[in-house]
């Protein structure tokens, strides 16, 4: 069964179970079935469904920009590795187990996506309008916050960089096809598997504190703990499977926290709980917002441009992959329109070992990827092997449109220690999309500025950071 079929099965089977199980202690929480359509219409929950469609499109646009601009933006994996070393590899090796791997692969993909969806349904089912709004916005806006970091501060997944580390998810049968076609493998920082569920937890906390209660007394406490337990499991999973670095965890929490604060303070205005959306707007207040939030956004934009300039001037020092003895890795070439092509230069930076390279369409590669590893003998049987001598560059032109390709690389050394090949891969998509990438990032820069400005103003007026009352009300007190 394909991933979409499995996801639909989970939705159909688990949604009623989750909603029933977490309301069994208090059935009065449930919205009666005869009122579902009325509530869906009256609370405008159709907008929430549209929001999920928007984020799918937003992600598609972001992913389409990621690879074409990477020639200029490079990546920061080497800097992260210099801080962390092989920590995640040690985690993987200590817990390595086939059954655990299969379970966590399933949990990482399907339970993560299901949790995002079912949380919105759960709060709607229990008649909690405000939390339904907030968790629906959580997915959309936290992804939007992460966009500039994915586009301009690329970090490769741990299993692409740490020699000898197994890629337990990305080299696993049809999982490999799904992720190759839907998820760039250099979007490691920050981890949305941490940011999004942490955002839900933070929204729960902010909501309860503002209403003067505690989480333990809250009627949704059981569901809160369900999200918390899954978040802890996600944190372990991203380290174990060879996906994220440890630093992705606190950075994911930071993005999730900023997103939750933005949503918590914006939602009352979106719902017009205190009058019209623009009530209280004055020329003075607008100028103040533009000044403070504009300065924050400008500082962040300057940081982005400086990072791009640094990567462009150090392109000849760039290292894309590290292959230990008998390691195999791949670079993903995303699909492109008819009449276009991609020029790839694969440079073997080693002084003594000849590297092997095979270019394959993604769809035909799964037989070579089972049990978290690439079987190079199968790769060689389904594709033409090209050899890259030490200190040499192989140039390839990929001109088959509308399909994803792998550039697979292999270190043939059988030496159990040492013999790590460093590789540089530069792909030219012949597209200048830097302007579009910056434009797509502006929303994130403004949201960050808004949160900083909001917290500053709340502190100025001696109000709690979780007070979501529109400022025109408390400025009059």
C-alpha positions in Angstrom: 0.0 0.0 0.0 1.3 3.5 -0.8 1.8 6.2 1.9 -1.4 8.0 0.9 -3.5 4.9 1.3 -1.9 4.2 4.7 -2.6 7.8 5.8 -6.2 7.6 4.8 -6.6 4.3 6.6 -5.2 5.9 9.8 -7.5 8.8 9.5 -10.6 6.6 9.1 -9.7 4.1 11.8 -7.9 6.2 14.4 -9.7 9.5 14.4 -12.9 8.2 16.0 -10.8 6.1 18.4 -8.7 9.1 19.6 -11.7 11.4 19.9 -13.7 8.8 21.9 -10.8 7.7 24.1 -9.8 11.2 25.2 -13.4 12.2 26.0 -14.5 8.9 27.6 -13.9 10.4 31.1 -16.3 13.3 30.3 -18.8 12.5 27.5 -20.4 15.9 27.9 -17.4 17.4 26.2 -18.5 15.9 22.9 -20.4 17.9 20.3 -23.5 15.9 19.4 -23.4 14.4 15.9 -26.6 16.2 14.9 -24.8 19.5 15.4 -21.6 18.7 13.6 -22.5 20.4 10.3 -24.0 23.4 12.1 -20.8 23.9 14.2 -18.6 23.3 11.1 -20.5 26.1 9.4 -21.0 28.5 12.3 -17.4 28.4 13.5 -16.1 28.6 9.9 -14.0 25.4 10.3 -14.0 25.2 6.5 -11.3 27.9 6.6 -9.2 25.5 8.7 -9.4 22.8 6.0 -8.4 25.4 3.5 -5.4 26.3 5.6 -4.1 22.7 5.3 -4.4 23.0 1.5 -2.4 26.3 1.7 0.4 24.7 3.6 0.7 21.9 1.1 1.1 24.4 -1.7 3.5 26.6 0.4 5.7 23.6 1.1 5.7 22.6 -2.6 6.8 26.1 -3.6 9.5 26.1 -0.9 10.8 22.7 -2.0 10.9 23.8 -5.6 13.2 26.8 -4.7 15.5 24.8 -2.3 17.7 23.0 -4.8 18.0 25.6 -7.6 19.3 28.2 -5.1 21.6 25.8 -3.2 24.5 26.5 -5.6 24.6 29.9 -4.0 23.3 29.2 -0.5 25.4 26.1 0.2 25.0 24.4 3.6 26.2 24.7 7.2 26.6 21.0 8.0 30.3 21.2 8.6 29.8 23.9 11.3 27.1 21.8 13.1 29.3 18.7 12.9 32.2 20.6 14.4 30.0 21.2 17.4 28.4 17.9 17.8 30.7 15.3 16.3 29.3 11.7 16.2 26.9 12.1 19.1 23.8 11.0 17.1 25.7 8.1 15.6 26.4 6.8 19.2 22.7 7.1 20.0 21.9 5.0 16.9 24.5 2.4 17.5 23.5 1.9 21.2 19.8 1.4 20.4 20.0 -0.2 17.0 17.3 -2.8 16.5 15.3 -3.9 13.5 11.9 -3.9 15.2 12.5 -0.6 16.8 13.6 0.8 13.4 10.4 -0.4 11.7 8.2 1.1 14.5 10.0 4.5 14.5 9.9 4.7 10.7 6.2 4.4 10.8 5.8 6.7 13.7 8.1 9.4 12.2 6.0 9.6 9.0 2.4 8.6 9.7 1.8 9.4 13.4 3.4 12.8 12.9 1.1 13.7 10.1 -1.9 12.1 11.8 -1.2 14.0 15.0 -1.2 17.3 13.2 -4.6 16.5 11.6 -6.3 14.8 14.5 -5.4 17.5 17.0 -7.6 20.0 15.1 -10.4 17.4 14.8 -10.2 16.6 18.6 -10.5 20.2 19.7 -13.4 20.8 17.2 -15.1 17.6 18.4 -14.9 18.8 22.0 -16.4 22.3 21.2 -13.2 24.2 21.9 -13.3 26.9 19.2 -10.2 28.8 20.3 -7.9 25.8 20.5 -9.2 24.5 17.2 -8.2 27.8 15.6 -4.8 27.8 17.3 -3.7 24.3 16.4 -4.9 24.7 12.8 -2.8 27.8 12.5 0.1 26.0 14.3 1.0 23.8 11.3 0.6 26.6 8.7 2.5 29.3 10.6 5.3 27.3 12.2 6.2 25.9 8.7 6.2 29.5 7.4 8.5 30.5 10.2 11.0 27.7 9.3 11.1 28.6 5.6 14.1 31.0 5.6 16.2 28.6 7.7 15.4 25.8 5.3 16.3 27.9 2.2 19.3 29.8 3.4 20.8 27.8 6.3 20.7 24.3 4.9 22.0 21.5 7.1 22.3 18.0 5.7 20.7 15.1 7.6 23.2 13.3 9.9 23.3 10.1 7.9 24.5 12.1 4.8 27.4 13.5 6.7 28.6 11.3 9.5 30.8 8.5 8.0 29.4 5.0 8.8 26.0 6.3 10.1 23.1 4.3 8.8 20.2 6.1 7.1 17.5 3.9 8.6 14.6 5.8 7.1 15.8 7.3 3.8 17.4 4.1 2.6 14.3 2.0 3.4 12.2 0.7 0.4 9.3 2.8 -0.6 10.0 5.3 2.3 13.0 6.4 0.2 10.8 7.2 -2.8 8.3 9.2 -0.7 10.9 11.3 1.0 13.0 11.8 -2.1 10.0 13.3 -3.9 8.5 15.2 -0.9 11.3 16.2 1.5 14.7 17.8 0.8 17.3 16.0 2.8 19.1 19.3 3.8 16.2 20.7 5.8 17.6 19.3 9.1 17.5 22.6 11.1 15.1 23.3 12.7 13.2 20.0 13.2 9.5 20.4 12.5 9.0 17.1 14.2 9.9 19.0 17.3 8.6 22.5 16.4 5.0 21.6 15.5 4.1 19.3 18.4 6.0 21.6 20.8 4.0 24.5 19.3 0.8 22.6 20.3 2.1 22.1 23.8 3.0 25.7 24.1 -0.4 26.8 22.9 -2.0 24.6 25.5 0.1 26.2 28.2 -0.5 29.8 27.0 -4.3 29.2 26.7 -4.6 27.6 30.2 -2.5 30.3 31.9 -4.4 33.1 30.4 -7.6 31.6 31.6 -6.3 31.3 35.1 -6.0 27.5 35.4 -3.4 24.8 35.4 -2.7 22.1 32.8 -3.5 19.4 35.3 -7.0 20.8 35.9 -7.7 21.5 32.3 -10.3 19.3 30.7 -7.9 18.5 27.8 -5.0 17.4 30.1 -5.2 13.8 29.0 -4.8 14.8 25.3 -2.0 17.3 26.3 -0.1 14.4 27.8 -0.7 12.3 24.6 0.9 15.0 22.5 3.8 15.4 25.1 4.6 11.7 25.0 4.6 11.7 21.2 6.9 14.7 21.2 9.4 13.0 23.4 9.3 10.0 21.1 9.8 12.2 18.1 12.9 13.7 19.7 14.4 10.2 20.2 13.3 9.1 16.7 15.0 12.0 14.8 18.3 11.2 16.5 18.0 7.4 16.1 17.0 7.2 12.5 19.9 9.3 11.2 17.9 12.4 10.4 18.4 15.3 12.7 21.3 16.7 14.8 20.9 17.4 18.5 20.9 21.1 18.0 17.8 20.7 15.9 15.8 20.0 19.1 16.3 23.3 20.9 16.1 25.2 17.7 12.8 23.4 16.8 11.5 24.3 20.3 12.5 27.9 19.7 10.6 28.0 16.3 7.6 26.3 17.9 7.6 28.7 20.8 7.8 31.8 18.6 5.0 30.4 16.4 2.8 29.6 19.4 3.2 33.1 20.8 2.4 34.7 17.5 -0.7 32.5 17.1 -1.9 33.0 20.7 -1.7 36.8 20.4 -3.2 36.9 16.9 -6.2 34.5 17.2 -8.5 36.8 19.3 -8.2 39.5 16.6 -8.9 36.9 13.8 -12.1 35.9 15.7 -13.1 39.5 16.4 -13.5 38.7 20.1 -12.7 42.4 20.9 -14.3 44.1 18.0 -13.2 44.3 14.4 -9.8 43.2 13.3 -8.6 46.7 12.8 -10.1 48.2 15.9 -7.5 50.2 17.8 -5.3 50.8 14.8 -3.9 54.3 14.7 -1.3 56.0 12.6 1.0 56.2 15.5 0.7 52.5 16.4 1.2 51.5 12.7 4.4 53.5 12.6 5.6 51.9 15.8 4.9 48.4 14.4 6.6 49.2 11.2 9.7 50.6 12.9 10.3 47.9 15.5 9.2 44.9 13.4 10.9 46.4 10.3 14.2 46.7 12.2 14.0 43.1 13.4 13.1 41.9 9.9 15.9 43.9 8.3 18.5 42.5 10.7 17.4 39.0 9.9 17.4 39.7 6.2 20.9 41.2 6.5 22.0 38.0 8.3 20.6 35.9 5.4 22.4 38.0 2.8 25.6 37.8 4.7 25.3 34.0 4.9 24.7 33.7 1.2 27.7 35.9 0.4 29.9 33.8 2.7 28.8 30.6 1.0 29.3 32.0 -2.5 32.9 33.1 -1.7 33.7 29.7 -0.1 32.2 27.5 -2.8 35.6 26.0 -3.6 35.9 24.8 0.0 32.5 23.3 0.2 32.1 19.7 1.3 28.8 18.1 0.5 29.2 14.5 1.8 31.5 12.3 3.7 31.6 8.6 2.8 33.2 6.1 5.1 34.5 2.7 3.9 31.8 0.9 1.9 29.4 3.8 2.5 26.9 4.8 -0.2 25.1 8.2 -0.3 22.9 10.0 -2.7 22.2 13.5 -3.9 18.6 14.2 -5.0 18.0 16.0 -8.3 14.5 17.4 -8.2 12.2 17.3 -11.2 12.3 20.1 -13.7 10.2 21.3 -16.7 10.6 20.0 -20.2 13.3 21.8 -22.2 15.5 22.3 -19.1 18.3 20.3 -17.6 20.6 20.1 -14.6 24.4 20.2 -14.8 26.1 18.4 -11.9 29.7 18.4 -11.0 30.7 15.6 -8.6 34.2 16.2 -7.2 36.2 13.5 -5.4 38.3 15.4 -2.8 40.2 12.3 -1.7 43.9 11.8 -2.5 44.0 8.1 -3.1 40.5 6.4 -3.5 38.5 6.3 -6.7 34.8 6.9 -6.1 32.0 5.2 -7.9 28.9 7.1 -9.2 25.6 5.9 -10.6 22.7 8.2 -11.8 19.3 6.6 -11.4 15.7 7.7 -11.6 14.2 7.6 -8.1 11.3 5.3 -9.1 13.6 2.4 -10.1 15.9 2.6 -7.0 13.9 0.9 -4.2 15.2 -2.7 -4.9 18.6 -1.4 -4.0 17.5 0.1 -0.7 16.3 -2.2 2.0 16.9 -2.4 5.7 18.3 1.0 6.1 21.2 0.6 3.6 22.1 0.8 -0.1 23.1 -2.5 -1.7 25.7 -1.2 -4.1 25.8 -4.5 -6.1 22.1 -4.0 -7.0 22.7 -0.3 -7.8 25.4 -1.3 -10.3 23.1 -3.9 -11.9 20.4 -1.3 -12.6 22.6 1.7 -13.6 25.8 2.5 -15.4 28.8 3.0 -13.1 31.1 6.0 -13.6 34.4 6.3 -11.8 35.8 9.5 -10.3 39.5 9.3 -9.7 41.1 11.1 -6.7 41.1 14.9 -7.0 38.9 14.7 -10.1 35.5 16.0 -11.1 32.8 14.1 -13.0 30.4 16.3 -14.9 26.9 14.9 -15.7 23.9 16.4 -17.5 20.5 15.2 -16.4 17.9 16.1 -19.0 14.9 13.8 -18.3 12.2 16.2 -17.3 9.4 15.7 -14.7 11.1 12.9 -12.8 13.4 12.9 -9.7 16.9 11.4 -10.0 19.5 10.1 -7.6 23.2 10.8 -8.0 24.4 7.8 -6.0 28.0 7.8 -4.7 30.0 4.9 -3.2 33.3 4.5 -1.4 34.6 1.1 -2.4 37.2 0.9 0.3 36.9 -2.1 2.6 39.3 -0.7 5.2 37.4 -0.8 8.5 39.1 2.3 9.7 39.9 5.6 8.0 39.5 6.0 4.2 36.8 8.6 4.4 36.1 10.2 1.1 34.9 13.8 1.1 32.8 14.8 -1.9 31.6 18.1 -3.4 28.4 18.1 -5.4 27.4 21.3 -7.2 24.2 21.3 -9.2 23.3 24.1 -11.7 19.6 24.2 -12.4 20.1 27.3 -14.7 17.4 29.2 -12.7 17.8 32.4 -10.7 15.2 32.1 -8.0 16.9 34.0 -5.2 14.4 36.8 -5.3 11.5 34.4 -5.0 13.2 32.7 -2.0 13.7 36.0 -0.2 10.1 37.0 -0.9 8.8 33.7 0.5 10.9 34.3 3.7 9.5 37.7 4.5 6.5 36.4 6.4 8.8 34.6 8.8 10.9 37.6 9.4 7.9 39.8 10.1 6.3 37.2 12.4 9.5 37.1 14.4 9.6 40.8 14.7 5.9 40.9 15.7 6.5 38.5 18.6 9.6 40.4 19.8 7.6 43.7 19.7 4.6 42.2 21.4 6.6 40.8 24.3 8.4 44.2 24.6 5.1 46.1 24.8 3.6 43.6 27.3 6.6 44.1 29.5 6.4 47.9 29.2 2.8 47.8 30.5 3.5 45.2 33.2 1.3 42.5 31.6 2.0 38.8 31.4 3.5 37.4 28.3 0.5 35.2 27.7 -2.0 38.1 27.8 -3.6 38.1 24.3 -5.9 41.1 24.9 -5.5 43.5 22.0 -3.2 46.4 23.0 -5.7 49.2 22.5 -7.6 47.9 25.5 -4.8 47.7 28.0 -3.1 50.8 26.8 -6.3 52.7 27.8 -6.2 51.3 31.4 
